[in-house]
Protein backbone atom coordinates (compact mmCIF):
# COMPACT_ATOMS: atom_id res chain seq x y z
CA UNK A 1 0.00 0.00 0.00
CA UNK A 2 0.95 3.64 -0.25
CA UNK A 3 0.21 6.80 1.69
CA UNK A 4 -0.13 10.13 -0.12
CA UNK A 5 -0.08 13.52 1.52
CA UNK A 6 -0.50 16.89 -0.19
CA UNK A 7 2.02 19.21 1.45
CA UNK A 8 1.16 22.43 -0.38
CA UNK A 9 -1.32 23.63 -2.98
CA UNK A 10 -0.45 26.44 -5.35
CA UNK A 11 -2.52 29.58 -5.13
CA UNK A 12 -2.01 30.44 -8.81
CA UNK A 13 -2.50 27.04 -10.51
CA UNK A 14 -3.57 23.47 -9.80
CA UNK A 15 0.03 22.49 -8.98
CA UNK A 16 0.74 20.81 -5.67
CA UNK A 17 3.62 19.45 -3.64
CA UNK A 18 3.12 15.98 -2.28
CA UNK A 19 4.75 13.00 -0.63
CA UNK A 20 4.07 9.36 -1.45
CA UNK A 21 5.17 6.82 1.16
CA UNK A 22 5.84 3.27 -0.06
CA UNK A 23 7.42 0.23 1.54
CA UNK A 24 10.56 0.98 -0.49
CA UNK A 25 10.90 4.65 0.24
CA UNK A 26 9.44 8.11 -0.22
CA UNK A 27 8.61 9.95 -3.45
CA UNK A 28 8.49 13.74 -3.52
CA UNK A 29 5.95 14.95 -6.06
CA UNK A 30 5.70 16.29 -8.71
CA UNK A 31 8.07 13.58 -9.88
CA UNK A 32 9.55 12.45 -13.18
CA UNK A 33 9.38 8.66 -13.48
CA UNK A 34 12.17 7.11 -15.55
CA UNK A 35 11.27 4.20 -17.83
CA UNK A 36 13.06 0.90 -17.11
CA UNK A 37 11.21 -1.11 -19.75
CA UNK A 38 12.84 -4.50 -19.21
CA UNK A 39 13.96 -3.90 -15.65
CA UNK A 40 16.82 -1.59 -16.60
CA UNK A 41 17.51 1.95 -17.73
CA UNK A 42 19.38 1.24 -20.96
CA UNK A 43 23.21 1.51 -20.63
CA UNK A 44 23.05 2.29 -16.86
CA UNK A 45 23.38 0.16 -13.73
CA UNK A 46 20.79 0.54 -10.98
CA UNK A 47 23.48 2.18 -8.83
CA UNK A 48 24.14 4.75 -11.56
CA UNK A 49 20.41 5.45 -11.95
CA UNK A 50 20.19 6.14 -8.23
CA UNK A 51 23.00 8.71 -8.62
CA UNK A 52 20.84 10.61 -11.14
CA UNK A 53 18.44 11.28 -8.21
CA UNK A 54 15.73 9.12 -9.74
CA UNK A 55 13.04 8.50 -7.13
CA UNK A 56 10.96 5.82 -8.84
CA UNK A 57 11.09 3.76 -12.05
CA UNK A 58 8.36 2.19 -14.17
CA UNK A 59 8.87 -1.18 -15.88
CA UNK A 60 6.90 -2.82 -18.64
CA UNK A 61 4.62 -5.71 -17.70
CA UNK A 62 4.22 -6.95 -21.28
CA UNK A 63 7.93 -7.17 -22.05
CA UNK A 64 8.90 -8.68 -18.69
CA UNK A 65 6.16 -11.27 -19.14
CA UNK A 66 7.80 -12.27 -22.43
CA UNK A 67 11.39 -12.13 -21.20
CA UNK A 68 12.44 -13.48 -18.75
CA UNK A 69 8.95 -14.28 -17.47
CA UNK A 70 7.40 -13.13 -14.20
CA UNK A 71 7.99 -16.46 -12.42
CA UNK A 72 11.75 -16.18 -12.89
CA UNK A 73 11.61 -12.68 -11.40
CA UNK A 74 9.37 -13.84 -8.55
CA UNK A 75 11.78 -16.68 -7.68
CA UNK A 76 14.59 -14.12 -7.65
CA UNK A 77 12.76 -12.25 -4.89
CA UNK A 78 10.74 -9.85 -7.01
CA UNK A 79 11.69 -7.09 -9.41
CA UNK A 80 13.39 -4.94 -6.76
CA UNK A 81 15.90 -7.64 -5.88
CA UNK A 82 16.16 -8.93 -9.45
CA UNK A 83 17.39 -5.55 -10.72
CA UNK A 84 18.98 -4.43 -7.41
CA UNK A 85 16.78 -1.34 -7.16
CA UNK A 86 16.16 -0.26 -3.58
CA UNK A 87 13.68 2.54 -4.26
CA UNK A 88 10.01 2.46 -5.34
CA UNK A 89 8.89 0.78 -8.56
CA UNK A 90 5.82 0.90 -10.77
CA UNK A 91 4.73 -1.57 -13.42
CA UNK A 92 2.34 -0.61 -16.21
CA UNK A 93 -0.45 -2.97 -17.17
CA UNK A 94 0.33 -3.87 -20.78
CA UNK A 95 -2.41 -1.57 -21.99
CA UNK A 96 -0.01 0.66 -23.90
CA UNK A 97 1.00 -2.32 -26.06
CA UNK A 98 -2.63 -2.64 -27.14
CA UNK A 99 -2.01 0.69 -28.88
CA UNK A 100 1.68 0.48 -29.83
CA UNK A 101 1.45 -3.03 -31.32
CA UNK A 102 -2.01 -2.33 -32.74
CA UNK A 103 -3.30 0.84 -34.37
CA UNK A 104 -0.13 2.73 -33.45
CA UNK A 105 1.91 0.36 -35.62
CA UNK A 106 -0.75 0.16 -38.33
CA UNK A 107 -1.06 3.93 -38.76
CA UNK A 108 2.46 4.92 -37.67
CA UNK A 109 1.14 7.35 -35.07
CA UNK A 110 1.89 8.21 -31.46
CA UNK A 111 -0.24 9.37 -28.54
CA UNK A 112 -0.12 13.03 -29.60
CA UNK A 113 -0.36 13.54 -33.35
CA UNK A 114 1.80 16.64 -33.42
CA UNK A 115 4.77 14.61 -32.22
CA UNK A 116 4.56 12.52 -35.38
CA UNK A 117 4.44 14.89 -38.40
CA UNK A 118 2.85 13.84 -41.65
CA UNK A 119 -0.30 12.38 -40.19
CA UNK A 120 -3.66 13.79 -41.23
CA UNK A 121 -6.20 14.50 -38.56
CA UNK A 122 -9.38 12.54 -38.92
CA UNK A 123 -11.49 9.82 -37.34
CA UNK A 124 -10.43 6.83 -39.40
CA UNK A 125 -10.85 4.22 -36.63
CA UNK A 126 -14.50 3.29 -36.61
CA UNK A 127 -16.61 1.42 -34.05
CA UNK A 128 -15.84 -2.19 -35.02
CA UNK A 129 -12.30 -1.65 -36.31
CA UNK A 130 -9.52 -4.06 -35.35
CA UNK A 131 -5.74 -3.67 -35.65
CA UNK A 132 -3.98 -5.89 -38.19
CA UNK A 133 -1.76 -7.91 -35.86
CA UNK A 134 -3.64 -8.08 -32.56
CA UNK A 135 -7.25 -8.83 -31.68
CA UNK A 136 -9.11 -6.81 -29.04
CA UNK A 137 -12.00 -8.64 -27.38
CA UNK A 138 -14.29 -7.93 -24.44
CA UNK A 139 -12.22 -10.31 -22.33
CA UNK A 140 -8.75 -9.06 -23.21
CA UNK A 141 -6.27 -8.85 -26.06
CA UNK A 142 -4.70 -11.53 -28.26
CA UNK A 143 -1.17 -10.38 -29.04
CA UNK A 144 1.50 -11.69 -31.36
CA UNK A 145 4.87 -11.88 -29.62
CA UNK A 146 7.39 -9.52 -31.25
CA UNK A 147 10.10 -12.05 -30.35
CA UNK A 148 8.90 -15.28 -31.95
CA UNK A 149 5.50 -14.63 -33.50
CA UNK A 150 3.64 -16.80 -30.99
CA UNK A 151 0.16 -15.74 -29.92
CA UNK A 152 -0.45 -14.79 -26.32
CA UNK A 153 -3.56 -13.57 -24.53
CA UNK A 154 -3.57 -10.90 -21.82
CA UNK A 155 -6.71 -9.83 -20.04
CA UNK A 156 -7.26 -7.96 -16.78
CA UNK A 157 -6.76 -11.01 -14.54
CA UNK A 158 -3.60 -11.98 -16.44
CA UNK A 159 -2.16 -8.49 -16.15
CA UNK A 160 -2.75 -8.38 -12.40
CA UNK A 161 -1.29 -11.86 -11.93
CA UNK A 162 1.89 -10.87 -13.77
CA UNK A 163 2.21 -7.59 -11.87
CA UNK A 164 1.71 -9.31 -8.53
CA UNK A 165 4.54 -11.71 -9.37
CA UNK A 166 6.79 -8.80 -10.35
CA UNK A 167 6.08 -7.15 -7.01
CA UNK A 168 6.29 -3.40 -7.78
CA UNK A 169 5.03 -0.93 -5.18
CA UNK A 170 2.44 0.51 -7.58
CA UNK A 171 0.63 -1.39 -10.33
CA UNK A 172 -1.93 -0.31 -12.93
CA UNK A 173 -5.27 -1.70 -14.02
CA UNK A 174 -5.34 -3.26 -17.48
CA UNK A 175 -6.81 -0.90 -20.06
CA UNK A 176 -6.92 -0.13 -23.75
CA UNK A 177 -4.73 2.85 -24.58
CA UNK A 178 -6.89 4.54 -27.20
CA UNK A 179 -5.28 5.71 -30.45
CA UNK A 180 -5.58 9.15 -32.04
CA UNK A 181 -7.86 9.17 -35.11
CA UNK A 182 -10.53 7.25 -33.16
CA UNK A 183 -14.17 8.02 -33.83
CA UNK A 184 -16.28 8.71 -30.77
CA UNK A 185 -18.10 5.44 -31.46
CA UNK A 186 -14.85 3.48 -31.26
CA UNK A 187 -13.68 5.41 -28.18
CA UNK A 188 -16.99 4.72 -26.42
CA UNK A 189 -16.74 0.96 -27.05
CA UNK A 190 -13.11 0.99 -25.93
CA UNK A 191 -14.06 2.85 -22.76
CA UNK A 192 -16.66 0.23 -21.86
CA UNK A 193 -13.94 -2.43 -22.06
CA UNK A 194 -11.51 -0.39 -19.97
CA UNK A 195 -14.10 0.24 -17.27
CA UNK A 196 -15.10 -3.41 -17.14
CA UNK A 197 -11.46 -4.47 -16.95
CA UNK A 198 -10.86 -1.95 -14.14
CA UNK A 199 -13.52 -3.62 -12.01
CA UNK A 200 -12.09 -7.07 -12.75
CA UNK A 201 -8.57 -5.92 -11.84
CA UNK A 202 -9.73 -4.70 -8.44
CA UNK A 203 -11.50 -7.99 -7.78
CA UNK A 204 -8.49 -10.03 -8.92
CA UNK A 205 -5.79 -8.24 -6.89
CA UNK A 206 -4.73 -10.18 -3.80
CA UNK A 207 -1.57 -8.35 -2.70
CA UNK A 208 -0.85 -5.21 -0.67
CA UNK A 209 0.43 -3.42 -3.76
CA UNK A 210 -1.17 -0.06 -4.53
CA UNK A 211 -3.23 -0.10 -7.71
CA UNK A 212 -4.02 2.86 -9.95
CA UNK A 213 -7.05 2.94 -12.22
CA UNK A 214 -6.62 4.48 -15.66
CA UNK A 215 -8.85 7.20 -17.08
CA UNK A 216 -9.42 6.92 -20.84
CA UNK A 217 -11.84 8.59 -23.26
CA UNK A 218 -9.58 9.81 -26.05
CA UNK A 219 -10.09 13.45 -27.11
CA UNK A 220 -13.80 13.51 -26.25
CA UNK A 221 -14.84 15.62 -23.27
CA UNK A 222 -17.96 13.64 -22.44
CA UNK A 223 -16.03 10.37 -22.38
CA UNK A 224 -13.10 11.74 -20.36
CA UNK A 225 -15.48 13.08 -17.74
CA UNK A 226 -17.48 9.86 -17.67
CA UNK A 227 -14.31 7.83 -17.25
CA UNK A 228 -12.86 10.07 -14.54
CA UNK A 229 -16.06 9.83 -12.51
CA UNK A 230 -16.32 6.06 -12.89
CA UNK A 231 -12.65 5.29 -12.14
CA UNK A 232 -12.78 7.69 -9.19
CA UNK A 233 -15.76 5.82 -7.73
CA UNK A 234 -14.15 2.37 -7.72
CA UNK A 235 -11.73 2.79 -4.82
CA UNK A 236 -8.35 2.79 -6.55
CA UNK A 237 -5.30 4.01 -4.61
CA UNK A 238 -4.44 6.52 -7.31
CA UNK A 239 -5.10 7.39 -10.91
CA UNK A 240 -3.40 7.09 -14.26
CA UNK A 241 -4.46 9.31 -17.13
CA UNK A 242 -3.80 7.51 -20.38
CA UNK A 243 -4.65 7.16 -24.02
CA UNK A 244 -4.20 9.64 -26.83
CA UNK A 245 -3.83 13.28 -25.93
CA UNK A 246 -5.30 15.07 -28.95
CA UNK A 247 -3.72 16.94 -31.84
CA UNK A 248 -1.23 19.06 -29.94
CA UNK A 249 -0.04 20.13 -26.51
CA UNK A 250 -2.91 22.58 -26.04
CA UNK A 251 -5.29 19.67 -26.55
CA UNK A 252 -3.41 17.69 -23.91
CA UNK A 253 -3.83 20.44 -21.32
CA UNK A 254 -7.50 20.77 -22.24
CA UNK A 255 -8.02 17.02 -21.74
CA UNK A 256 -6.41 17.26 -18.30
CA UNK A 257 -8.71 20.16 -17.39
CA UNK A 258 -11.72 17.97 -18.22
CA UNK A 259 -10.39 15.04 -16.20
CA UNK A 260 -8.65 16.12 -13.01
CA UNK A 261 -11.59 17.92 -11.33
CA UNK A 262 -13.40 14.57 -11.09
CA UNK A 263 -10.53 12.75 -9.36
CA UNK A 264 -10.21 12.56 -5.57
CA UNK A 265 -7.61 15.17 -4.64
CA UNK A 266 -6.42 12.99 -1.75
CA UNK A 267 -4.94 10.49 -4.23
CA UNK A 268 -1.96 10.81 -6.62
CA UNK A 269 -2.40 11.37 -10.36
CA UNK A 270 -0.01 9.93 -12.93
CA UNK A 271 0.11 11.07 -16.56
CA UNK A 272 1.19 8.07 -18.61
CA UNK A 273 3.84 8.41 -21.31
CA UNK A 274 4.18 12.21 -21.31
CA UNK A 275 7.20 14.08 -20.00
CA UNK A 276 9.06 16.27 -22.45
CA UNK A 277 10.85 19.11 -20.68
CA UNK A 278 8.56 21.66 -22.32
CA UNK A 279 5.52 19.74 -21.04
CA UNK A 280 6.51 19.42 -17.40
CA UNK A 281 5.47 22.77 -15.95
CA UNK A 282 2.20 22.80 -17.88
CA UNK A 283 1.11 19.33 -16.77
CA UNK A 284 2.15 20.07 -13.18
CA UNK A 285 0.15 23.31 -13.29
CA UNK A 286 -2.80 21.18 -14.40
CA UNK A 287 -2.53 19.08 -11.24
CA UNK A 288 -0.37 16.11 -12.27
CA UNK A 289 1.81 14.52 -9.57
CA UNK A 290 3.75 11.87 -11.53
CA UNK A 291 4.69 11.49 -15.19
CA UNK A 292 6.87 9.04 -17.13
CA UNK A 293 8.65 9.36 -20.45
CA UNK A 294 11.40 7.58 -22.41
CA UNK A 295 12.79 10.85 -23.81
CA UNK A 296 16.00 11.35 -21.77
CA UNK A 297 17.47 7.94 -22.51
CA UNK A 298 15.94 7.56 -25.98
CA UNK A 299 17.48 10.83 -27.13
CA UNK A 300 20.78 9.95 -25.47
CA UNK A 301 21.06 6.81 -27.58
CA UNK A 302 20.75 9.03 -30.65
CA UNK A 303 23.53 11.36 -29.51
CA UNK A 304 21.41 14.19 -28.09
CA UNK A 305 22.09 15.91 -24.76
CA UNK A 306 19.56 18.14 -23.00
CA UNK A 307 21.19 21.28 -21.62
CA UNK A 308 20.04 24.56 -20.06
CA UNK A 309 19.92 26.30 -23.46
CA UNK A 310 18.10 23.47 -25.28
CA UNK A 311 19.58 20.40 -26.98
CA UNK A 312 22.87 19.60 -28.67
CA UNK A 313 23.66 16.75 -31.06
CA UNK A 314 27.03 15.26 -30.15
CA UNK A 315 27.20 13.45 -33.50
CA UNK A 316 28.15 16.76 -35.10
CA UNK A 317 31.87 17.04 -35.83
CA UNK A 318 32.10 20.58 -34.44
CA UNK A 319 31.91 19.17 -30.91
CA UNK A 320 35.22 17.31 -31.40
CA UNK A 321 36.92 20.67 -30.78
CA UNK A 322 34.63 21.73 -27.92
CA UNK A 323 36.36 21.53 -24.54
CA UNK A 324 33.37 22.64 -22.48
CA UNK A 325 31.27 20.28 -20.32
CA UNK A 326 27.86 19.32 -21.70
CA UNK A 327 26.26 22.00 -19.51
CA UNK A 328 28.15 24.50 -17.33
CA UNK A 329 25.09 24.77 -15.08
CA UNK A 330 24.77 21.02 -14.47
CA UNK A 331 26.44 19.38 -11.46
CA UNK A 332 26.14 15.74 -12.59
CA UNK A 333 29.27 13.59 -12.54
CA UNK A 334 29.40 13.61 -16.36
CA UNK A 335 29.48 17.39 -16.55
CA UNK A 336 32.02 17.52 -13.72
CA UNK A 337 34.41 15.02 -15.29
CA UNK A 338 34.01 14.84 -19.07
CA UNK A 339 34.09 17.28 -21.98
CA UNK A 340 31.99 17.56 -25.10
CA UNK A 341 34.91 16.64 -27.35
CA UNK A 342 35.44 13.27 -25.66
CA UNK A 343 31.73 12.41 -25.55
CA UNK A 344 31.35 13.43 -29.20
CA UNK A 345 34.26 11.15 -30.11
CA UNK A 346 32.62 8.23 -28.28
CA UNK A 347 29.26 8.82 -29.96
CA UNK A 348 30.80 9.13 -33.42
CA UNK A 349 32.93 6.03 -32.81
CA UNK A 350 29.81 4.16 -31.63
CA UNK A 351 31.33 3.39 -28.26
CA UNK A 352 28.76 2.25 -25.70
CA UNK A 353 30.41 4.41 -23.04
CA UNK A 354 29.25 7.51 -24.90
CA UNK A 355 25.63 6.36 -24.73
CA UNK A 356 26.03 5.66 -21.03
CA UNK A 357 27.45 9.12 -20.30
CA UNK A 358 24.69 10.88 -22.25
CA UNK A 359 21.99 8.71 -20.65
CA UNK A 360 23.29 9.52 -17.18
CA UNK A 361 23.44 13.26 -17.88
CA UNK A 362 20.00 13.42 -19.52
CA UNK A 363 18.32 11.48 -16.72
CA UNK A 364 20.01 13.64 -14.10
CA UNK A 365 18.95 16.75 -16.03
CA UNK A 366 15.29 15.63 -16.16
CA UNK A 367 15.22 14.75 -12.46
CA UNK A 368 16.85 18.09 -11.62
CA UNK A 369 14.30 19.88 -13.80
CA UNK A 370 11.47 18.21 -11.84
CA UNK A 371 13.17 19.16 -8.55
CA UNK A 372 13.29 22.79 -9.67
CA UNK A 373 9.56 22.65 -10.41
CA UNK A 374 8.96 21.41 -6.87
CA UNK A 375 11.01 24.35 -5.61
CA UNK A 376 8.93 26.77 -7.70
CA UNK A 377 5.73 25.41 -6.16
CA UNK A 378 7.26 25.71 -2.69
CA UNK A 379 8.14 29.35 -3.39
CA UNK A 380 4.75 30.19 -4.89
CA UNK A 381 6.06 30.79 -8.42
CA UNK A 382 3.79 28.31 -10.23
Phi and psi in degrees as a GROMACS rama.xvg file:
@    title "Ramachandran Plot"
@    xaxis  label "Phi"
@    yaxis  label "Psi"
@TYPE xy
-128.529  160.32  UNK-2
-123.001  134.443  UNK-3
-124.281  131.618  UNK-4
-130.355  128.059  UNK-5
-82.8482  119.075  UNK-6
-89.1467  -33.3746  UNK-7
-157.195  138.343  UNK-8
-107.717  136.938  UNK-9
-68.116  147.695  UNK-10
-93.473  -7.03378  UNK-11
-119.87  -0.209291  UNK-12
-157.796  -171.606  UNK-13
-91.0856  5.42693  UNK-14
-63.9707  151.785  UNK-15
-152.627  147.904  UNK-16
-92.7057  138.647  UNK-17
-145.655  173.062  UNK-18
-140.12  123.164  UNK-19
-105.487  125.698  UNK-20
-103.377  122.709  UNK-21
-121.959  172.826  UNK-22
-69.0379  -15.2344  UNK-23
-113.361  19.7926  UNK-24
128.132  178.149  UNK-25
-98.7491  151.328  UNK-26
-127.082  118.96  UNK-27
-84.4553  128.667  UNK-28
-114.538  151.964  UNK-29
-65.6029  146.754  UNK-30
-139.224  133.233  UNK-31
-81.6413  131.033  UNK-32
-107.716  115.865  UNK-33
-76.9474  148.167  UNK-34
-97.7378  113.734  UNK-35
-109.866  73.1249  UNK-36
-47.7641  -56.4401  UNK-37
-104.447  31.1219  UNK-38
86.5096  18.7482  UNK-39
-156.389  145.769  UNK-40
-83.6768  118.825  UNK-41
-52.529  130.542  UNK-42
78.0978  -2.35167  UNK-43
-121.188  143.41  UNK-44
-76.7494  163.385  UNK-45
-62.3549  -35.157  UNK-46
-64.3799  -40.4666  UNK-47
-65.8165  -41.2622  UNK-48
-60.3018  -39.6503  UNK-49
-62.0986  -34.8315  UNK-50
-71.4366  -13.8349  UNK-51
-82.889  2.65801  UNK-52
70.9849  22.4373  UNK-53
-64.0029  134.871  UNK-54
-97.2062  -31.4781  UNK-55
-155.958  146.42  UNK-56
-119.339  157.231  UNK-57
-122.475  129.135  UNK-58
-110.894  163.771  UNK-59
-100.848  114.338  UNK-60
-59.6566  -44.2897  UNK-61
-60.6987  -50.2062  UNK-62
-71.3899  -35.5851  UNK-63
-71.4775  -28.6508  UNK-64
-64.2313  -38.1581  UNK-65
-74.9063  -46.6183  UNK-66
-143.597  122.681  UNK-67
-90.0629  -1.36547  UNK-68
103.826  137.286  UNK-69
-65.0404  -27.4439  UNK-70
-70.3287  -34.8135  UNK-71
-63.4423  -41.974  UNK-72
-68.2774  -39.7148  UNK-73
-63.0165  -42.8388  UNK-74
-67.6117  -22.1499  UNK-75
-81.1837  -3.27264  UNK-76
105.516  9.61613  UNK-77
99.0588  167.788  UNK-78
-63.09  -35.8227  UNK-79
-57.5163  -51.256  UNK-80
-71.3534  -37.5053  UNK-81
-57.8726  -42.2746  UNK-82
-103.31  4.57524  UNK-83
56.2013  48.1766  UNK-84
-112.042  119.731  UNK-85
-97.5012  0.322528  UNK-86
-105.182  -179.413  UNK-87
-62.8603  152.58  UNK-88
-132.872  148.456  UNK-89
-117.157  154.369  UNK-90
-127.61  136.505  UNK-91
-76.7032  -179.567  UNK-92
-98.038  -15.4089  UNK-93
100.619  -6.31833  UNK-94
-65.4678  -30.7661  UNK-95
-64.9519  -33.5155  UNK-96
-67.6435  -22.2027  UNK-97
-60.3383  -36.591  UNK-98
-81.4378  -53.1368  UNK-99
-65.7207  -35.1978  UNK-100
-92.8011  -1.8698  UNK-101
-109.861  -111.835  UNK-102
-65.0478  -29.4226  UNK-103
-59.1495  -44.9241  UNK-104
-70.6123  -41.7368  UNK-105
-59.9936  -44.4795  UNK-106
-101.55  -2.43184  UNK-107
55.6402  52.0746  UNK-108
-129.114  159.583  UNK-109
-113.082  -171.68  UNK-110
-68.8413  -29.3521  UNK-111
-122.413  119.382  UNK-112
-59.7232  -33.9264  UNK-113
-63.406  -25.2705  UNK-114
-73.5711  -11.5323  UNK-115
-129.182  81.2421  UNK-116
-57.5302  154.566  UNK-117
99.1852  -9.86282  UNK-118
-90.2683  139.448  UNK-119
-90.2603  138.552  UNK-120
-74.8652  138.313  UNK-121
170.439  166.457  UNK-122
-105.717  77.3989  UNK-123
-89.0539  -13.1068  UNK-124
-96.8828  105.44  UNK-125
-91.465  176.036  UNK-126
-50.5077  -47.5812  UNK-127
-100.89  13.6575  UNK-128
-64.8745  149.472  UNK-129
-131.808  143.107  UNK-130
-63.6185  165.25  UNK-131
-73.9226  -37.5622  UNK-132
-110.497  -6.67043  UNK-133
-129.174  162.451  UNK-134
-125.36  122.24  UNK-135
-98.1659  121.306  UNK-136
-119.106  175.973  UNK-137
-68.4739  -22.3296  UNK-138
-93.6918  -18.8725  UNK-139
159.78  -156.805  UNK-140
-130.589  131.846  UNK-141
-95.1351  110.702  UNK-142
-98.0932  163.181  UNK-143
-112.897  122.623  UNK-144
-59.204  129.226  UNK-145
-71.6219  -9.02479  UNK-146
-88.3086  -46.4979  UNK-147
-133.892  3.08471  UNK-148
80.8348  0.0161696  UNK-149
-70.9095  150.774  UNK-150
-86.498  140.909  UNK-151
-143.756  142.941  UNK-152
-107.004  133.027  UNK-153
-130.378  122.117  UNK-154
-120.795  -174.906  UNK-155
-60.4131  -41.5871  UNK-156
-66.2132  -39.3257  UNK-157
-63.5789  -44.5311  UNK-158
-60.208  -46.0039  UNK-159
-64.7494  -40.9782  UNK-160
-60.8365  -43.3417  UNK-161
-64.6925  -46.334  UNK-162
-66.2983  -33.7724  UNK-163
-65.1422  -39.7117  UNK-164
-66.0033  -36.7573  UNK-165
-68.5771  -37.9807  UNK-166
83.5075  24.637  UNK-167
-66.4711  160.255  UNK-168
-67.4696  -37.235  UNK-169
-127.5  129.446  UNK-170
-121.052  166.218  UNK-171
-120.34  148.005  UNK-172
-67.8306  147.237  UNK-173
-71.0117  136.368  UNK-174
-147.235  173.17  UNK-175
-105.651  115.487  UNK-176
-73.1497  109.842  UNK-177
-72.1082  144.158  UNK-178
-88.5231  152.465  UNK-179
-60.3046  165.035  UNK-180
73.4428  11.3916  UNK-181
-77.6183  141.104  UNK-182
-75.5108  161.13  UNK-183
-65.2467  -28.8837  UNK-184
-66.4103  -42.6988  UNK-185
-66.895  -44.1858  UNK-186
-62.0581  -35.4409  UNK-187
-68.2794  -42.5275  UNK-188
-64.9193  -41.5123  UNK-189
-61.1839  -40.8083  UNK-190
-65.24  -38.1285  UNK-191
-58.9366  -42.4244  UNK-192
-63.6435  -47.049  UNK-193
-60.3103  -41.6453  UNK-194
-67.8637  -39.9735  UNK-195
-64.9411  -42.6701  UNK-196
-65.2704  -33.879  UNK-197
-61.0703  -44.0758  UNK-198
-63.2827  -42.9218  UNK-199
-63.9729  -39.828  UNK-200
-61.2526  -43.4635  UNK-201
-62.9785  -40.2942  UNK-202
-68.8991  -32.4002  UNK-203
-80.8369  -27.7665  UNK-204
-67.0509  130.476  UNK-205
-118.561  -8.21627  UNK-206
-95.4507  178.278  UNK-207
-87.2218  1.33409  UNK-208
-58.9231  143.799  UNK-209
-73.0677  143.511  UNK-210
-127.157  131.276  UNK-211
-103.63  135.091  UNK-212
-89.7418  149.139  UNK-213
-109.077  127.126  UNK-214
-85.2628  127.262  UNK-215
-120.11  -161.446  UNK-216
125.238  2.87727  UNK-217
56.9901  -141.12  UNK-218
-95.0622  13.5765  UNK-219
-101.38  120.785  UNK-220
-58.1157  -45.843  UNK-221
-62.8085  -36.5826  UNK-222
-75.8576  -40.0699  UNK-223
-60.2548  -43.2209  UNK-224
-69.3861  -39.7029  UNK-225
-60.649  -45.2835  UNK-226
-66.2193  -44.324  UNK-227
-59.6597  -42.4164  UNK-228
-66.3553  -41.6063  UNK-229
-68.6562  -50.113  UNK-230
-61.7115  -37.6209  UNK-231
-62.5846  -31.7382  UNK-232
-81.2212  -10.2679  UNK-233
-89.2519  -9.43265  UNK-234
91.5512  24.8331  UNK-235
-68.4114  160.242  UNK-236
-81.7941  -16.6392  UNK-237
-170.815  -176.151  UNK-238
-132.236  140.661  UNK-239
-106.063  145.075  UNK-240
-116.087  115.691  UNK-241
-127.405  -167.743  UNK-242
81.0251  -173.107  UNK-243
-72.2519  152.457  UNK-244
-118.28  31.0607  UNK-245
84.9293  -164.925  UNK-246
-83.0501  -25.3247  UNK-247
-159.226  -175.818  UNK-248
-71.6199  -28.0704  UNK-249
-64.9217  -38.9121  UNK-250
-62.6755  -40.1416  UNK-251
-59.5163  -46.0802  UNK-252
-66.2178  -36.5391  UNK-253
-64.25  -42.5502  UNK-254
-61.0103  -40.8737  UNK-255
-64.3746  -36.4728  UNK-256
-67.5429  -28.1202  UNK-257
-74.3421  -30.9232  UNK-258
-92.5468  -51.0605  UNK-259
-61.6543  -35.4568  UNK-260
-59.7257  -19.7012  UNK-261
-94.6072  1.4767  UNK-262
-102.722  138.007  UNK-263
-55.8127  119.443  UNK-264
-69.8499  -10.5812  UNK-265
-83.1623  -0.481463  UNK-266
-122.204  149.544  UNK-267
-72.8965  152.175  UNK-268
-122.635  127.627  UNK-269
-117.488  125.279  UNK-270
-94.1773  117.209  UNK-271
-82.9323  124.779  UNK-272
75.6164  18.3384  UNK-273
-128.135  131.552  UNK-274
178.388  31.2996  UNK-275
-60.8476  151.344  UNK-276
-55.1084  -41.9054  UNK-277
-70.9698  -12.9514  UNK-278
-88.5348  -26.5506  UNK-279
-57.5915  -52.7622  UNK-280
-62.4179  -39.4171  UNK-281
-66.2519  -41.2535  UNK-282
-73.2979  -32.626  UNK-283
-67.0545  -41.0784  UNK-284
-62.0632  -25.3555  UNK-285
-80.2352  -12.069  UNK-286
111.742  13.7781  UNK-287
-82.9328  139.683  UNK-288
-102.841  -33.0768  UNK-289
-137.229  147.368  UNK-290
-156.715  139.258  UNK-291
-120.007  152.345  UNK-292
-164.518  145.061  UNK-293
-86.1708  -4.27467  UNK-294
-52.5472  -50.7156  UNK-295
-58.4915  -42.4369  UNK-296
-84.4565  -32.0333  UNK-297
-62.8107  -46.439  UNK-298
-67.1176  -36.5682  UNK-299
-59.1876  -39.6538  UNK-300
-70.7887  -10.0488  UNK-301
-108.537  14.3118  UNK-302
88.4181  9.18349  UNK-303
-101.964  131.657  UNK-304
-109.653  137.359  UNK-305
-90.2732  128.485  UNK-306
-133.422  173.497  UNK-307
-58.408  -30.6893  UNK-308
-95.8491  4.44108  UNK-309
137.301  -122.846  UNK-310
-134.15  151.252  UNK-311
-131.997  145.33  UNK-312
-103.695  106.412  UNK-313
-72.6342  -3.75963  UNK-314
-72.7106  -20.543  UNK-315
-70.76  134.796  UNK-316
-63.9978  -24.0633  UNK-317
-60.4115  -25.9146  UNK-318
-77.1606  -9.40713  UNK-319
-67.0152  -18.3224  UNK-320
-107.295  6.16098  UNK-321
-95.6029  114.752  UNK-322
-95.6846  8.83458  UNK-323
-83.1412  158.098  UNK-324
-67.4537  167.711  UNK-325
-53.3798  -45.4673  UNK-326
-146.775  116.686  UNK-327
-61.2423  -22.3161  UNK-328
-93.6696  -0.9772  UNK-329
-98.8717  137.676  UNK-330
-105.202  14.6626  UNK-331
-68.2107  161.594  UNK-332
-64.6789  -26.2703  UNK-333
-68.2953  -47.3174  UNK-334
-69.2539  -25.2664  UNK-335
-79.4985  -24.1721  UNK-336
-122.11  -14.1656  UNK-337
-130.355  154.181  UNK-338
-109.371  162.356  UNK-339
-59.8789  -37.1922  UNK-340
-62.9943  -41.1067  UNK-341
-68.4136  -45.3226  UNK-342
-64.5874  -40.0977  UNK-343
-60.7474  -42.8684  UNK-344
-57.845  -45.8158  UNK-345
-62.7947  -43.2481  UNK-346
-64.6054  -45.7381  UNK-347
-68.3578  -29.2785  UNK-348
-86.8615  -0.0238804  UNK-349
60.5336  37.7805  UNK-350
-84.8982  133.048  UNK-351
-61.0298  -31.5167  UNK-352
-57.1942  -36.5476  UNK-353
-61.9561  -41.1472  UNK-354
-65.1049  -38.2584  UNK-355
-65.2901  -44.0679  UNK-356
-64.2483  -42.2643  UNK-357
-68.0485  -39.1817  UNK-358
-62.5197  -43.484  UNK-359
-61.1946  -50.861  UNK-360
-59.1145  -48.8723  UNK-361
-61.4896  -42.1432  UNK-362
-67.2378  -41.421  UNK-363
-59.7653  -43.4905  UNK-364
-61.9182  -43.5339  UNK-365
-66.4873  -42.5447  UNK-366
-65.4444  -37.806  UNK-367
-66.869  -37.8699  UNK-368
-61.3588  -43.6239  UNK-369
-65.2094  -38.9233  UNK-370
-62.9809  -37.6526  UNK-371
-67.8279  -32.9142  UNK-372
-65.4775  -41.9168  UNK-373
-59.845  -39.5644  UNK-374
-65.7919  -37.8368  UNK-375
-64.1436  -39.9778  UNK-376
-64.0935  -44.5143  UNK-377
-58.3325  -37.4634  UNK-378
-92.4389  7.61634  UNK-379
73.2452  23.5822  UNK-380
-91.774  -20.0892  UNK-381
